[in-house]
């Protein structure tokens, strides 16, 4: 979707916190894959986690960091992860259910197309 709309839509990843931290809700798959990160205690650690995440997932667009106060996470009910489309006026045009199970790329693309006036 990024490749298709990157010239008309600004894509951003906002890294809020590690979803499966070793000192939180660790999952067997992360252990198997060697993804063993504790909850960040500093912004520097959070930046390292976010950089690693973006690299491993081959994210091609900018990654932003939520602060240690979790304001973005709380304001957007972002945990564990969500997809959002913010319209030209700064309003939420689309909000997915919690991911990854709640991610419906077809719905997000429909919202993008509507926002761009392509439908």
Phi and psi in radians as a Rosetta constraint file:
Dihedral C 1 N 2 CA 2 C 2 CIRCULARHARMONIC -0.996 0.35
Dihedral N 2 CA 2 C 2 N 3 CIRCULARHARMONIC -0.859 0.35
Dihedral C 2 N 3 CA 3 C 3 CIRCULARHARMONIC -1.047 0.35
Dihedral N 3 CA 3 C 3 N 4 CIRCULARHARMONIC -0.670 0.35
Dihedral C 3 N 4 CA 4 C 4 CIRCULARHARMONIC -1.234 0.35
Dihedral N 4 CA 4 C 4 N 5 CIRCULARHARMONIC -0.639 0.35
Dihedral C 4 N 5 CA 5 C 5 CIRCULARHARMONIC -2.048 0.35
Dihedral N 5 CA 5 C 5 N 6 CIRCULARHARMONIC 0.098 0.35
Dihedral C 5 N 6 CA 6 C 6 CIRCULARHARMONIC -1.035 0.35
Dihedral N 6 CA 6 C 6 N 7 CIRCULARHARMONIC -0.413 0.35
Dihedral C 6 N 7 CA 7 C 7 CIRCULARHARMONIC -1.463 0.35
Dihedral N 7 CA 7 C 7 N 8 CIRCULARHARMONIC -0.164 0.35
Dihedral C 7 N 8 CA 8 C 8 CIRCULARHARMONIC -2.161 0.35
Dihedral N 8 CA 8 C 8 N 9 CIRCULARHARMONIC -0.256 0.35
Dihedral C 8 N 9 CA 9 C 9 CIRCULARHARMONIC -2.293 0.35
Dihedral N 9 CA 9 C 9 N 10 CIRCULARHARMONIC 2.346 0.35
Dihedral C 9 N 10 CA 10 C 10 CIRCULARHARMONIC -1.515 0.35
Dihedral N 10 CA 10 C 10 N 11 CIRCULARHARMONIC 2.047 0.35
Dihedral C 10 N 11 CA 11 C 11 CIRCULARHARMONIC -1.700 0.35
Dihedral N 11 CA 11 C 11 N 12 CIRCULARHARMONIC 2.369 0.35
Dihedral C 11 N 12 CA 12 C 12 CIRCULARHARMONIC -2.434 0.35
Dihedral N 12 CA 12 C 12 N 13 CIRCULARHARMONIC 2.516 0.35
Dihedral C 12 N 13 CA 13 C 13 CIRCULARHARMONIC -1.863 0.35
Dihedral N 13 CA 13 C 13 N 14 CIRCULARHARMONIC 2.189 0.35
Dihedral C 13 N 14 CA 14 C 14 CIRCULARHARMONIC -1.857 0.35
Dihedral N 14 CA 14 C 14 N 15 CIRCULARHARMONIC 1.947 0.35
Dihedral C 14 N 15 CA 15 C 15 CIRCULARHARMONIC -1.437 0.35
Dihedral N 15 CA 15 C 15 N 16 CIRCULARHARMONIC 2.059 0.35
Dihedral C 15 N 16 CA 16 C 16 CIRCULARHARMONIC -1.694 0.35
Dihedral N 16 CA 16 C 16 N 17 CIRCULARHARMONIC -0.883 0.35
Dihedral C 16 N 17 CA 17 C 17 CIRCULARHARMONIC -3.011 0.35
Dihedral N 17 CA 17 C 17 N 18 CIRCULARHARMONIC 2.886 0.35
Dihedral C 17 N 18 CA 18 C 18 CIRCULARHARMONIC -1.229 0.35
Dihedral N 18 CA 18 C 18 N 19 CIRCULARHARMONIC 2.131 0.35
Dihedral C 18 N 19 CA 19 C 19 CIRCULARHARMONIC -1.230 0.35
Dihedral N 19 CA 19 C 19 N 20 CIRCULARHARMONIC -0.542 0.35
Dihedral C 19 N 20 CA 20 C 20 CIRCULARHARMONIC -2.233 0.35
Dihedral N 20 CA 20 C 20 N 21 CIRCULARHARMONIC 0.992 0.35
Dihedral C 20 N 21 CA 21 C 21 CIRCULARHARMONIC -1.168 0.35
Dihedral N 21 CA 21 C 21 N 22 CIRCULARHARMONIC 2.617 0.35
Dihedral C 21 N 22 CA 22 C 22 CIRCULARHARMONIC -1.115 0.35
Dihedral N 22 CA 22 C 22 N 23 CIRCULARHARMONIC -0.488 0.35
Dihedral C 22 N 23 CA 23 C 23 CIRCULARHARMONIC -1.766 0.35
Dihedral N 23 CA 23 C 23 N 24 CIRCULARHARMONIC 0.437 0.35
Dihedral C 23 N 24 CA 24 C 24 CIRCULARHARMONIC -2.472 0.35
Dihedral N 24 CA 24 C 24 N 25 CIRCULARHARMONIC -2.024 0.35
Dihedral C 24 N 25 CA 25 C 25 CIRCULARHARMONIC -1.829 0.35
Dihedral N 25 CA 25 C 25 N 26 CIRCULARHARMONIC 1.276 0.35
Dihedral C 25 N 26 CA 26 C 26 CIRCULARHARMONIC -1.251 0.35
Dihedral N 26 CA 26 C 26 N 27 CIRCULARHARMONIC 2.468 0.35
Dihedral C 26 N 27 CA 27 C 27 CIRCULARHARMONIC -2.066 0.35
Dihedral N 27 CA 27 C 27 N 28 CIRCULARHARMONIC 2.590 0.35
Dihedral C 27 N 28 CA 28 C 28 CIRCULARHARMONIC -0.971 0.35
Dihedral N 28 CA 28 C 28 N 29 CIRCULARHARMONIC -0.630 0.35
Dihedral C 28 N 29 CA 29 C 29 CIRCULARHARMONIC -1.068 0.35
Dihedral N 29 CA 29 C 29 N 30 CIRCULARHARMONIC -0.713 0.35
Dihedral C 29 N 30 CA 30 C 30 CIRCULARHARMONIC -1.110 0.35
Dihedral N 30 CA 30 C 30 N 31 CIRCULARHARMONIC -0.688 0.35
Dihedral C 30 N 31 CA 31 C 31 CIRCULARHARMONIC -1.087 0.35
Dihedral N 31 CA 31 C 31 N 32 CIRCULARHARMONIC -0.831 0.35
Dihedral C 31 N 32 CA 32 C 32 CIRCULARHARMONIC -1.031 0.35
Dihedral N 32 CA 32 C 32 N 33 CIRCULARHARMONIC -0.690 0.35
Dihedral C 32 N 33 CA 33 C 33 CIRCULARHARMONIC -1.537 0.35
Dihedral N 33 CA 33 C 33 N 34 CIRCULARHARMONIC 0.016 0.35
Dihedral C 33 N 34 CA 34 C 34 CIRCULARHARMONIC 1.271 0.35
Dihedral N 34 CA 34 C 34 N 35 CIRCULARHARMONIC 0.419 0.35
Dihedral C 34 N 35 CA 35 C 35 CIRCULARHARMONIC -1.674 0.35
Dihedral N 35 CA 35 C 35 N 36 CIRCULARHARMONIC 1.608 0.35
Dihedral C 35 N 36 CA 36 C 36 CIRCULARHARMONIC -2.171 0.35
Dihedral N 36 CA 36 C 36 N 37 CIRCULARHARMONIC 1.571 0.35
Dihedral C 36 N 37 CA 37 C 37 CIRCULARHARMONIC -2.106 0.35
Dihedral N 37 CA 37 C 37 N 38 CIRCULARHARMONIC 2.332 0.35
Dihedral C 37 N 38 CA 38 C 38 CIRCULARHARMONIC -1.499 0.35
Dihedral N 38 CA 38 C 38 N 39 CIRCULARHARMONIC 2.877 0.35
Dihedral C 38 N 39 CA 39 C 39 CIRCULARHARMONIC -1.019 0.35
Dihedral N 39 CA 39 C 39 N 40 CIRCULARHARMONIC 2.368 0.35
Dihedral C 39 N 40 CA 40 C 40 CIRCULARHARMONIC -1.140 0.35
Dihedral N 40 CA 40 C 40 N 41 CIRCULARHARMONIC 2.382 0.35
Dihedral C 40 N 41 CA 41 C 41 CIRCULARHARMONIC -1.783 0.35
Dihedral N 41 CA 41 C 41 N 42 CIRCULARHARMONIC -0.282 0.35
Dihedral C 41 N 42 CA 42 C 42 CIRCULARHARMONIC -2.402 0.35
Dihedral N 42 CA 42 C 42 N 43 CIRCULARHARMONIC 2.857 0.35
Dihedral C 42 N 43 CA 43 C 43 CIRCULARHARMONIC -1.124 0.35
Dihedral N 43 CA 43 C 43 N 44 CIRCULARHARMONIC -0.562 0.35
Dihedral C 43 N 44 CA 44 C 44 CIRCULARHARMONIC -1.113 0.35
Dihedral N 44 CA 44 C 44 N 45 CIRCULARHARMONIC -0.762 0.35
Dihedral C 44 N 45 CA 45 C 45 CIRCULARHARMONIC -1.121 0.35
Dihedral N 45 CA 45 C 45 N 46 CIRCULARHARMONIC -0.729 0.35
Dihedral C 45 N 46 CA 46 C 46 CIRCULARHARMONIC -1.082 0.35
Dihedral N 46 CA 46 C 46 N 47 CIRCULARHARMONIC -0.712 0.35
Dihedral C 46 N 47 CA 47 C 47 CIRCULARHARMONIC -1.118 0.35
Dihedral N 47 CA 47 C 47 N 48 CIRCULARHARMONIC -0.702 0.35
Dihedral C 47 N 48 CA 48 C 48 CIRCULARHARMONIC -1.084 0.35
Dihedral N 48 CA 48 C 48 N 49 CIRCULARHARMONIC -0.768 0.35
Dihedral C 48 N 49 CA 49 C 49 CIRCULARHARMONIC -1.073 0.35
Dihedral N 49 CA 49 C 49 N 50 CIRCULARHARMONIC -0.807 0.35
Dihedral C 49 N 50 CA 50 C 50 CIRCULARHARMONIC -1.112 0.35
Dihedral N 50 CA 50 C 50 N 51 CIRCULARHARMONIC -0.727 0.35
Dihedral C 50 N 51 CA 51 C 51 CIRCULARHARMONIC -1.099 0.35
Dihedral N 51 CA 51 C 51 N 52 CIRCULARHARMONIC -0.777 0.35
Dihedral C 51 N 52 CA 52 C 52 CIRCULARHARMONIC -1.080 0.35
Dihedral N 52 CA 52 C 52 N 53 CIRCULARHARMONIC -0.772 0.35
Dihedral C 52 N 53 CA 53 C 53 CIRCULARHARMONIC -1.038 0.35
Dihedral N 53 CA 53 C 53 N 54 CIRCULARHARMONIC -0.894 0.35
Dihedral C 53 N 54 CA 54 C 54 CIRCULARHARMONIC -1.076 0.35
Dihedral N 54 CA 54 C 54 N 55 CIRCULARHARMONIC -0.686 0.35
Dihedral C 54 N 55 CA 55 C 55 CIRCULARHARMONIC -1.181 0.35
Dihedral N 55 CA 55 C 55 N 56 CIRCULARHARMONIC -0.847 0.35
Dihedral C 55 N 56 CA 56 C 56 CIRCULARHARMONIC -1.139 0.35
Dihedral N 56 CA 56 C 56 N 57 CIRCULARHARMONIC -0.593 0.35
Dihedral C 56 N 57 CA 57 C 57 CIRCULARHARMONIC -1.577 0.35
Dihedral N 57 CA 57 C 57 N 58 CIRCULARHARMONIC 0.001 0.35
Dihedral C 57 N 58 CA 58 C 58 CIRCULARHARMONIC 0.965 0.35
Dihedral N 58 CA 58 C 58 N 59 CIRCULARHARMONIC 0.785 0.35
Dihedral C 58 N 59 CA 59 C 59 CIRCULARHARMONIC -1.254 0.35
Dihedral N 59 CA 59 C 59 N 60 CIRCULARHARMONIC 2.219 0.35
Dihedral C 59 N 60 CA 60 C 60 CIRCULARHARMONIC -1.759 0.35
Dihedral N 60 CA 60 C 60 N 61 CIRCULARHARMONIC 0.071 0.35
Dihedral C 60 N 61 CA 61 C 61 CIRCULARHARMONIC -2.130 0.35
Dihedral N 61 CA 61 C 61 N 62 CIRCULARHARMONIC 2.921 0.35
Dihedral C 61 N 62 CA 62 C 62 CIRCULARHARMONIC -1.033 0.35
Dihedral N 62 CA 62 C 62 N 63 CIRCULARHARMONIC 2.538 0.35
Dihedral C 62 N 63 CA 63 C 63 CIRCULARHARMONIC -1.967 0.35
Dihedral N 63 CA 63 C 63 N 64 CIRCULARHARMONIC 2.227 0.35
Dihedral C 63 N 64 CA 64 C 64 CIRCULARHARMONIC -1.911 0.35
Dihedral N 64 CA 64 C 64 N 65 CIRCULARHARMONIC 2.770 0.35
Dihedral C 64 N 65 CA 65 C 65 CIRCULARHARMONIC -1.967 0.35
Dihedral N 65 CA 65 C 65 N 66 CIRCULARHARMONIC 2.329 0.35
Dihedral C 65 N 66 CA 66 C 66 CIRCULARHARMONIC -1.264 0.35
Dihedral N 66 CA 66 C 66 N 67 CIRCULARHARMONIC 2.627 0.35
Dihedral C 66 N 67 CA 67 C 67 CIRCULARHARMONIC -1.271 0.35
Dihedral N 67 CA 67 C 67 N 68 CIRCULARHARMONIC 3.001 0.35
Dihedral C 67 N 68 CA 68 C 68 CIRCULARHARMONIC -1.164 0.35
Dihedral N 68 CA 68 C 68 N 69 CIRCULARHARMONIC -0.282 0.35
Dihedral C 68 N 69 CA 69 C 69 CIRCULARHARMONIC -1.443 0.35
Dihedral N 69 CA 69 C 69 N 70 CIRCULARHARMONIC -0.091 0.35
Dihedral C 69 N 70 CA 70 C 70 CIRCULARHARMONIC 1.052 0.35
Dihedral N 70 CA 70 C 70 N 71 CIRCULARHARMONIC 0.498 0.35
Dihedral C 70 N 71 CA 71 C 71 CIRCULARHARMONIC -1.046 0.35
Dihedral N 71 CA 71 C 71 N 72 CIRCULARHARMONIC -0.735 0.35
Dihedral C 71 N 72 CA 72 C 72 CIRCULARHARMONIC -1.174 0.35
Dihedral N 72 CA 72 C 72 N 73 CIRCULARHARMONIC -0.806 0.35
Dihedral C 72 N 73 CA 73 C 73 CIRCULARHARMONIC -0.961 0.35
Dihedral N 73 CA 73 C 73 N 74 CIRCULARHARMONIC -0.803 0.35
Dihedral C 73 N 74 CA 74 C 74 CIRCULARHARMONIC -1.243 0.35
Dihedral N 74 CA 74 C 74 N 75 CIRCULARHARMONIC -0.736 0.35
Dihedral C 74 N 75 CA 75 C 75 CIRCULARHARMONIC -1.151 0.35
Dihedral N 75 CA 75 C 75 N 76 CIRCULARHARMONIC -0.587 0.35
Dihedral C 75 N 76 CA 76 C 76 CIRCULARHARMONIC -1.852 0.35
Dihedral N 76 CA 76 C 76 N 77 CIRCULARHARMONIC 0.180 0.35
Dihedral C 76 N 77 CA 77 C 77 CIRCULARHARMONIC 0.707 0.35
Dihedral N 77 CA 77 C 77 N 78 CIRCULARHARMONIC 0.985 0.35
Dihedral C 77 N 78 CA 78 C 78 CIRCULARHARMONIC -1.532 0.35
Dihedral N 78 CA 78 C 78 N 79 CIRCULARHARMONIC -0.239 0.35
Dihedral C 78 N 79 CA 79 C 79 CIRCULARHARMONIC -1.462 0.35
Dihedral N 79 CA 79 C 79 N 80 CIRCULARHARMONIC 2.410 0.35
Dihedral C 79 N 80 CA 80 C 80 CIRCULARHARMONIC -1.375 0.35
Dihedral N 80 CA 80 C 80 N 81 CIRCULARHARMONIC -0.563 0.35
Dihedral C 80 N 81 CA 81 C 81 CIRCULARHARMONIC -2.951 0.35
Dihedral N 81 CA 81 C 81 N 82 CIRCULARHARMONIC 2.710 0.35
Dihedral C 81 N 82 CA 82 C 82 CIRCULARHARMONIC -2.580 0.35
Dihedral N 82 CA 82 C 82 N 83 CIRCULARHARMONIC 2.826 0.35
Dihedral C 82 N 83 CA 83 C 83 CIRCULARHARMONIC -1.961 0.35
Dihedral N 83 CA 83 C 83 N 84 CIRCULARHARMONIC 2.343 0.35
Dihedral C 83 N 84 CA 84 C 84 CIRCULARHARMONIC -2.267 0.35
Dihedral N 84 CA 84 C 84 N 85 CIRCULARHARMONIC 2.609 0.35
Dihedral C 84 N 85 CA 85 C 85 CIRCULARHARMONIC -2.157 0.35
Dihedral N 85 CA 85 C 85 N 86 CIRCULARHARMONIC 2.143 0.35
Dihedral C 85 N 86 CA 86 C 86 CIRCULARHARMONIC -1.829 0.35
Dihedral N 86 CA 86 C 86 N 87 CIRCULARHARMONIC 2.230 0.35
Dihedral C 86 N 87 CA 87 C 87 CIRCULARHARMONIC -1.352 0.35
Dihedral N 87 CA 87 C 87 N 88 CIRCULARHARMONIC 3.138 0.35
Dihedral C 87 N 88 CA 88 C 88 CIRCULARHARMONIC -1.059 0.35
Dihedral N 88 CA 88 C 88 N 89 CIRCULARHARMONIC -0.407 0.35
Dihedral C 88 N 89 CA 89 C 89 CIRCULARHARMONIC -1.671 0.35
Dihedral N 89 CA 89 C 89 N 90 CIRCULARHARMONIC 0.110 0.35
Dihedral C 89 N 90 CA 90 C 90 CIRCULARHARMONIC 1.448 0.35
Dihedral N 90 CA 90 C 90 N 91 CIRCULARHARMONIC 0.234 0.35
Dihedral C 90 N 91 CA 91 C 91 CIRCULARHARMONIC -1.718 0.35
Dihedral N 91 CA 91 C 91 N 92 CIRCULARHARMONIC 2.657 0.35
Dihedral C 91 N 92 CA 92 C 92 CIRCULARHARMONIC -1.256 0.35
Dihedral N 92 CA 92 C 92 N 93 CIRCULARHARMONIC 2.036 0.35
Dihedral C 92 N 93 CA 93 C 93 CIRCULARHARMONIC -1.699 0.35
Dihedral N 93 CA 93 C 93 N 94 CIRCULARHARMONIC -0.379 0.35
Dihedral C 93 N 94 CA 94 C 94 CIRCULARHARMONIC -2.723 0.35
Dihedral N 94 CA 94 C 94 N 95 CIRCULARHARMONIC 2.420 0.35
Dihedral C 94 N 95 CA 95 C 95 CIRCULARHARMONIC -2.419 0.35
Dihedral N 95 CA 95 C 95 N 96 CIRCULARHARMONIC 2.136 0.35
Dihedral C 95 N 96 CA 96 C 96 CIRCULARHARMONIC -1.357 0.35
Dihedral N 96 CA 96 C 96 N 97 CIRCULARHARMONIC 2.906 0.35
Dihedral C 96 N 97 CA 97 C 97 CIRCULARHARMONIC -1.296 0.35
Dihedral N 97 CA 97 C 97 N 98 CIRCULARHARMONIC 2.904 0.35
Dihedral C 97 N 98 CA 98 C 98 CIRCULARHARMONIC -0.977 0.35
Dihedral N 98 CA 98 C 98 N 99 CIRCULARHARMONIC 2.427 0.35
Dihedral C 98 N 99 CA 99 C 99 CIRCULARHARMONIC -1.639 0.35
Dihedral N 99 CA 99 C 99 N 100 CIRCULARHARMONIC 3.070 0.35
Dihedral C 99 N 100 CA 100 C 100 CIRCULARHARMONIC -1.381 0.35
Dihedral N 100 CA 100 C 100 N 101 CIRCULARHARMONIC -0.290 0.35
Dihedral C 100 N 101 CA 101 C 101 CIRCULARHARMONIC -1.086 0.35
Dihedral N 101 CA 101 C 101 N 102 CIRCULARHARMONIC -0.488 0.35
Dihedral C 101 N 102 CA 102 C 102 CIRCULARHARMONIC -1.512 0.35
Dihedral N 102 CA 102 C 102 N 103 CIRCULARHARMONIC -0.050 0.35
Dihedral C 102 N 103 CA 103 C 103 CIRCULARHARMONIC -1.304 0.35
Dihedral N 103 CA 103 C 103 N 104 CIRCULARHARMONIC 2.154 0.35
Dihedral C 103 N 104 CA 104 C 104 CIRCULARHARMONIC -2.188 0.35
Dihedral N 104 CA 104 C 104 N 105 CIRCULARHARMONIC 1.544 0.35
Dihedral C 104 N 105 CA 105 C 105 CIRCULARHARMONIC -0.937 0.35
Dihedral N 105 CA 105 C 105 N 106 CIRCULARHARMONIC -0.600 0.35
Dihedral C 105 N 106 CA 106 C 106 CIRCULARHARMONIC -1.087 0.35
Dihedral N 106 CA 106 C 106 N 107 CIRCULARHARMONIC -0.709 0.35
Dihedral C 106 N 107 CA 107 C 107 CIRCULARHARMONIC -1.158 0.35
Dihedral N 107 CA 107 C 107 N 108 CIRCULARHARMONIC -0.771 0.35
Dihedral C 107 N 108 CA 108 C 108 CIRCULARHARMONIC -1.092 0.35
Dihedral N 108 CA 108 C 108 N 109 CIRCULARHARMONIC -0.777 0.35
Dihedral C 108 N 109 CA 109 C 109 CIRCULARHARMONIC -1.115 0.35
Dihedral N 109 CA 109 C 109 N 110 CIRCULARHARMONIC -0.671 0.35
Dihedral C 109 N 110 CA 110 C 110 CIRCULARHARMONIC -1.074 0.35
Dihedral N 110 CA 110 C 110 N 111 CIRCULARHARMONIC -0.717 0.35
Dihedral C 110 N 111 CA 111 C 111 CIRCULARHARMONIC -1.156 0.35
Dihedral N 111 CA 111 C 111 N 112 CIRCULARHARMONIC -0.690 0.35
Dihedral C 111 N 112 CA 112 C 112 CIRCULARHARMONIC -1.096 0.35
Dihedral N 112 CA 112 C 112 N 113 CIRCULARHARMONIC -0.839 0.35
Dihedral C 112 N 113 CA 113 C 113 CIRCULARHARMONIC -1.056 0.35
Dihedral N 113 CA 113 C 113 N 114 CIRCULARHARMONIC -0.709 0.35
Dihedral C 113 N 114 CA 114 C 114 CIRCULARHARMONIC -1.134 0.35
Dihedral N 114 CA 114 C 114 N 115 CIRCULARHARMONIC -0.788 0.35
Dihedral C 114 N 115 CA 115 C 115 CIRCULARHARMONIC -1.082 0.35
Dihedral N 115 CA 115 C 115 N 116 CIRCULARHARMONIC -0.621 0.35
Dihedral C 115 N 116 CA 116 C 116 CIRCULARHARMONIC -1.478 0.35
Dihedral N 116 CA 116 C 116 N 117 CIRCULARHARMONIC -0.063 0.35
Dihedral C 116 N 117 CA 117 C 117 CIRCULARHARMONIC 1.249 0.35
Dihedral N 117 CA 117 C 117 N 118 CIRCULARHARMONIC 0.554 0.35
Dihedral C 117 N 118 CA 118 C 118 CIRCULARHARMONIC -1.631 0.35
Dihedral N 118 CA 118 C 118 N 119 CIRCULARHARMONIC -0.116 0.35
